[in-house]
Structures are given as C-alpha cells and as structure tokens.
Amino acid sequence: MAKYQGKVYLGYEEEIIVDKDQTQINYTINKIGGLPDWPPLNDIKFSTKCPLCSLHRLLVVQCYAPLEGSVYHRTLYVFACINPTCWTQSESWTCVRSQIKDEPTKTSAVVSIPSSETNLSWCKGSDEWDENDNADTTNGNVMLVDNSPLNGVQRNSDEEDESNSYDLETVEQALGNLQVDAHNANLSPVQGAVGAIGAPVAVAELEGGDESGLVIVETPTAPTNNMEILFSQITELPPDIRTYLLSAPLQFIPKYIYVEEEWDKCYADNDKVTELLNKYKRDNEMEVGSVAERVSAGAGGAGGCDDEAYEDAPPPHGDRLFHAFLTRLHQNPTQILRYSRDSPPLLGAPLPATESSASACKRCGARLTCELQLLPRYADTLRVRRSQAPLPHLHFLSVLAFTCSQSCWQPNDRLVEETVLFQPEVV
C-alpha cells in the first residue's frame, strides 16, 4: 500500500496579475492576494474585519477546488489580519467556502494560467549596444584612449598628439606639487585629524624617526542596543497602513498560482537506477544478479527508499518531524502551497491537542480534512499593494485550512466558514 493515497497538488508563484487581466479573472482562478472574486451571486455578504482588533483582513489566497462528481463550482478564500499582534493567532485567520451550481448550457469561464515564457520579452535586444554612445561628450563615464576611433575619425595628426602631450605634462606638474602622506593615502597634511567622512578621529604621532607620520586610531564605541530585546519585540504596523485598514480593506499584490501534481522523486530515482543497471548488463554481458536483487528490493520492497539505512539516523537537532518536513520541501523547493483532500498535511510541528481533538464539522458533524496548506515560502510572496514593501513579521511554518469532508451545503447558503490553524516558525 502506498504511503500517500490520493493525489497531492503543489502550487508555485507565477507572474503578477496586471490591470488589463482583471476582466478575465473570476472565481475559477488560483491566485495570491488581490481582492476576492466571488461567484456571480448578488447577495454575498462577508465582513473582512478581524475579530481581535477590528482591522480589515486581506485576502491571502484564492483556491479553485471543485470536487469530482459534484455539480458545484467550489472556491476557497483565506483571509488574514496583518496586525503583528493578530497575525500569529489562528482566530485572526479565516477560510470561507463558496459554491455555485454548474450551468451545462453556458460556456465554462475557466481561464488558463499564462506561461511564464510570455514575460521574457524584457531582455530582448539586450545584446544590441549602440556604438554611438561612446561619442556622447556628456557621458562622463566614457574614457577615450589615444588613437581610438571617434565617430569614425582616426586621431593621428601631429598637432593633436602635441596637444595631448602638453596636457600630460601639465597634469604631471600638478601631480608633482601634490603632497600625499605616505602613512595614510586617504589624508593630506592639510586635513589633519579629519577622517574620510569628515568626522574627527584620534591621532597618534610616530616617535623615534625623522619623518613624522599619522596613525588613525578609531575610538571603540559600546553597543547602544540590546539585540536580544530587539529580536523579541513585536514590529509595529506602519501608521499609514493601520489608518487605512480601520476603514477599508487593502490587498496584497495579486499573482497567479501555477499548479501541478506532486511526484515522488525517491521512486523515480529508483526506476532510473534500474534502467541504467539493465543497460549496463546488456552492454557488458555481466552477471549482476545480486546487485539487481538489492536494487529491486530497495525500489519495490516494503517502505521503498524510506527504509534506507541513512534515513534511520536521527537528525543532529533531534527533531525528526521537522527534518522530514524540510526533506520533503527540498524535493520541490519553490512550492508555496499543497492541496489534497485525501493525504494528510505535511507537518513540521505537531498539532496542538485542542485542535486535533476538534475534528468534526460544526454544521453537519462530518470529519474535517486538511484540504489546503500554505508553506513557509508563501509568506515571501506577500507584498502589500499600497506600500509594495514586505512586512518583516509576515512569516509562518504552516497555515492549515481544514474543511468539511462532505462539503456540506444548503440551498440558501452563500458562504460557509471553515477552520484555519496557524503554526508559527519553529524556534
């Protein structure tokens, strides 16, 4: 039996959604940030205010998640409060589910995610340099060498050479009058005890010689900040963003999410080893049965590559769960989210006992399943559109969205609230 039953889909950060694409965006698009694209229902009402601080929450992810055999379009929306005192609290996060019946008579509104290759035109022609730029006399960064062509004219006249020689002699005389302290090339005797940036510095004279010299001694300064306290402090939300969120919601810069099915690199590598071994056997006509048995046992035996000897060794830090979490992420290091309704989440830290026991849907009593998981790299994609700058406190180990396994829905429902669990970074 396979360790993971069912499929796991991985999400990757794609290109930014520009204004001209907004008319093509709807509830069937997977995206980071932006504003929620609700289904075409006129009576959807959803308050984005945080229950802890009353600031408006931002859309973190929109995930189109239809179920096989269902007559509904189905989309998940995850919101979060970016207030530093709320960000790490699960109560400030929320996941709502919307569903709308599919209309067979209408054309599907699914929009394909554009290829990343369409964004490569910016570097076209980067190797086409304008040779006439060297003739621009306003460009002070261009150095003209003697006898080099300038605008197609070769400088070979004796008069120009003599003029150039005169200029060099003038420069040499000027340099001969320049006094440079041999002990400190950055200072002249006129500067005295003034440093390169104009700040006064301590000066000590050399003793026991005919020639005087200067030795720069920088006075050490004691640290004025307690780094331990600085790291433990909670970063304040910028005042302009806080003021805006009191009255209206903001948005993260919207970006497409590219999705593909996860594949197990471990078993793929074993298949490649077996293929190379068979080729070696055919080419060399050698009996390598014992080797083949060991390889096939590793590939198809119980546990597969998970039973190799080096996997049994505990990590140096002793946290096997976190080690397994990082090892799985490194197989696809750019993934930002994981989606599955059949496989368990990829945990880097154990779930709290209070959360693991609350495993039933509050509406119908069916069990909850972790359908969507945001990974640490997801936080790096978040930029507030108003400031277009990252907020240093936006980071996490995992954000887990638990949904009803039966996806319960009533005819008069418009949105159903699901359960979100925030896991902070491991310290």
Secondary structure, 3 states (H helix, E strand, C coil): CCCCCCCCEEEEEEEECCHHHHHHCCCCCCEECCCCCCCCCCCCCCCCECCCCCCECEEEEEEECCCCCCCEEEEEEEEECCCHHHHCCHHHCEEEEEEEECCCCCCCCCCCCCCHHHHCHHHCCCCCCCHHHHHCCCCCCCCCCCCCCECCECCCCHHHHHHHHHHHHHHHHHHHCCCCCCCCCCCCCCCCCECCCCCECEEEECCCCCCCCEEEECCCCCCCCCHHHHHHCCCCCCHHHHHHHCCCCCCECCEEEEEEECCCHHHHHHHHHHHHHHHHHHHHCCCCHHHHHHHHHHHHCCCHHHHCHHHHCCCCCCCHHHHHHHHHHHHCCCEEEEECCCCCCCCCCCCCHHHHHCCECCCCCCEEEEEEEECHHHHHHCCECCCCCCCCCCCCCEEEEEEECCCCCCCCCCCEEEEEEEECCCC
